[in-house]
């Protein structure tokens, strides 16, 4: 059951996959410019997309997933673009909440995530990530 839930986590990170940003609005003076934020996000997603839950123990899986969410939080915290940071946080929270409420069922994670993507705040976050970083999210 855990294996099924955690096998969806890399797919969830892929939903956030981004490359090459070009936004100039909503920038604070300090922090990472959008190009750096998006590259860091992409690197984190790539790192955690290779997780193979079938070959890992529960502790290792939990550790990797926790590290992934912690890194996403750090990336958002260090972003110059406040809207980009909030969008990353929103999508990360959406994925985390979907995993938590799925009860160990992979199909439930996907269905829950898709349902939450329809919420206005989540839809705005996904659209901003697409527009800012130029990547179409697969939904």
N, C-alpha and C positions, 0 to 999 in steps of 0.2 A: 504494500500500500504506500509506504513512504517512497519507495523507488518510483512509483508512478507519479506522485506529487512532485518530487524533485526533478523528474525528467522534464517537466514543463518549465522549470526555472530558466534553463538556457534559452528556451523559446521566448520566454518573457523578456529576457535581456535583449534578444534580437529585435523585439518590438521597439526597443529604444535605440537600435543601431543607427548611428549617425555618422556623417563624414562631411568635412569641409564646410565650415560656417562662414557666413558673410553678413551678419547683422551689424548695424551701427547704432541702433536706437537702444534706449534703456541702459546705458552704460554708466557704471560707477567709476570713480577714478582708480580705485584699488581693485586688485583681483585679476583673474585670468581673462584675457579677451575671448570673445566667442570662438575664435579658431582653436585656441588652446583648450577651452572647455569642451568643445565637441570632440577634439582629438583624444583628450583624456577619457571622455565618456566612451568613445569608440574602442579605445584600448582596453578599458575595463570590461566592456561587453565581450570583446574577443577573448579575453582571458577566461571569463566564466562560461562562455559558450562551449568550451571543450570539456566541461565536467561530464564524467561518465558515471552516473549514479549506480550502475550495475557493478562497477569494479571498486566502489568505495564503501567504507563503513559509514554508519550514521554520523559519527562524530566528525569525520572528514567532510562529509556533505554539508552538515550544519555549519561547520567552520567556513567553508568556501562560500556558501550562500550568505552567511552573516558578513563576511568580508566584502562581498559584492555590494550589499546594501549599504554598508559603512562607507565604502569607496564612492558610491553614488551620492551619498549625503555630503561627503567631503568635496566632491566636484561641484555640487550645487553651492555649497558654502563659499567656495573660492572663486565663483564666477563673477565677472564684472556686470554682466547683463542680468538684472534682477528678474526679468520675465523668463529668461532662459533657465535661471536657477530654480524659480518656482515651477516651471514646466517639468524639469527633471525630478524635483521633489514629488510633484503630483503623480507623474507616471510611475515612479518608484513606489509610492504609497499605494497606488492602484494595484500594482502587481503584488505587493506584499499583502494587502487586504484580500485580494483574490485567492492567494495561496492559503491564507489563514482560514477563510470561510469555505474552502472547498472540501474539507473533511477527508482529505486523502485521495480524492478522486480527480484524476487528470482531466477528464472531460468537464468536470465541474469547475476546475481552475480556468480552463479556456472559456467556458460559457460565462462564468462570473466576470472574467476580464473583459470579454466582449460587451457584456451588459454595462459594466462600469465605463467603458469607452464611450457610451452614448450619453453619459452625464455631461451637462454643459461645461463644467470646470475641466473635466478630463479631456473632452473634445477640444477645448481651447488650448490646453497644454499640448496635446498631440499635434494640432495644427501649427502652433508656434514652433515646435521642434522641427516639423517638416519645413516650414517657411524659412526658419533661421539657418538650418543646417542642410537644406536641400535634399533630404532623403524622404522618400515616400514610405510611410509606415504601412505594414501589411495588414490593413483591416478595412 
